[in-house]
Amino acid sequence: MRFMQRIFSFNTRLQNTNSKIWADIKTSLVVTRQKRSFLIRPPKFIPLFFRFHCTAFLEMLKGKVEEEHVFMPPRHVHGMTELKRDAFTKSINVPALKVKKEIINRLMKPLKQIALQRPGLKRVMEDPEDENKRLILLDPCQISSADSFDDSIKIVLGQFGVDLQVYTHNLELTYENFKTEEILRAVLPEGQDVTSSFSRVGHIAHMNLREHQLPYRYLVGQVIIDKNPGVTSVVNKTNIIDNAYRNFQMELLAGEDNMITKVKENGFTYEFDFSKVYWNPRLGTEHNRVVALLKAEDIVFDVFAGVGPFAIPAAKKNCAVLANDLNPESCKWLVHNCKLNKVDRRVKTFSLDGRDFILGPLKDELNKISTDVGNSSVHIIMNLPALAIDFLDAFKNLLDKASNNNLPTVHCYGFSKDDNPAKDIKEKAESVLGVSLEGHCCVHQVRNVAPNKEMMCISFQLPAEVLYKEHSQFQVSVIPEENEPKPKRIRTDPSVQE
């Protein structure tokens, strides 16, 4: 309370002694945007020191709104559902400096921050009145007169003998000069979210449009192609991933109907039909993390292998890999990618239900290696976040009896909407296995897939009392947390969902 009293007392004295200064500072800022005006002024109770900062912020805000106004497409494109590029043409006046052409290159670096920066626009134009000079176009939101230049710029211009007079140049903006978000914001209904983000899968842009954006979806698709070199197809997901094959229905919004694509991840190349298999470009870091835990001669079982983002890098590390996927298309491209990356001799592929793979090939292989694995470790990767934990019960009494202490390490993925996702995933795994994993597991946050929805990975050695029908009392190794990098929370993009 005493502190606040001092603040108000100080403020009163400043107002009395600096009334003229404050009168200049509190001049109203009228910002016009699309025929709407806003009166912005610093609150009267803020001390003078803070008012200067507040005014600076408001000046910045004014510049931002003015920029949006100047560089917004014409209002008549509002509501457009079929893209008409010619309709985006408009003329604006921008400030410019007249400069001798021989010093242009030396001036551009110091003027970079105030020079006009727009897609497809040149910042240097010929001077129609003097062939020995050039016009440097400036940002109209920063420069309006010679007084707009700060002292450092004035010094540089003085050194080069440049006249500070600011000229006006009429500039024609076309569709090519607007950014994706500016175009979509001008077209879509006011007050609605604008989705310009997408997942890039080779030449394919994958979008998750919202309900209010669907009437404009074909226009959105065409804008994405126009503004993103290399994108030749744009698709929109029309349902969630809810089938056994983990793919989803999609609608082609623009471009060629070619879903066979090629991507590179962590130095490996993958080809597949995006419309028939599952691929998430946001999991590259996780693939790399798990593969880094493996060493040469380890044995890897990939229960839900997809097109090979775990299996192929593991095989490249000279691991022996058994990779399985229920989806025949995924299995086909898995085989293809193993050959493409020259690891086909180290990968055995299967197309079985995950449970059948565990009870069949995985069990048979574990029986073969249980007596002689040397220094090799066994890893079981289960990347099917929606269901993988439910498959853990397949390991119960999988083998008849124990013959060594080398228990397989499981890396199992799951989703959680709990406030404590690490605890939630651990408890779910314990419930299915029927044993406690306390002190014998490590939970890693993979990514935030949607508001209040986390993708998690729990790693643990299969307890002997789970794996063997008859077992000795083995000491279950604790997975050292120092081998795991600290997880970073990934910002949620509301437009992208699993």
Buried (B, 14 or more C-beta within 10 A) or exposed (E): EEEEEEBEEEBEEBBEEEEEBBEEBBEEBEBEBEEEEEEBBBEEEBBBEBBBEBBEEBEEBBBEBBBBBBBBBEEEBBEBEEBEEEBBEBEEEBBBBBBBBEBBEEBBEBBEEBBBEBEEBEBBBEBEEEEEBBBBBBBBBBBEEBEBBEEEBBEBBEEEEBEBEBBEBEBEBBBEBBBBBBBBBBBBEEEEEBBBBBBBBBBBBBBBBEEEBEEBBBBBBBBBBBBBEEBBBBBBBEEEBEEEBBBBEBBBBBBEEBBBBEBEBEEBEBBBBBBBBBBBEBBBBBBBBBBEBBEEBBBBBBBBBBBBBBBBBBBBBEBBBBBBBBBEBBBBBBBBBBEBBEBBEBBBBBBBBBBBBBBBBBBEBBEEBBEEBEEBBBBBBBBBBBBBBBBBBBBBEBBEEBEEEBBBBBBBBBBBEBEEBBEBBBBBBBEBBEBEBEEBBBBBBBBBBBEEBBBBBBBBBBBBBBBBEEBEEBEBEEBEEEEBEEBEEBEBBEBBBB
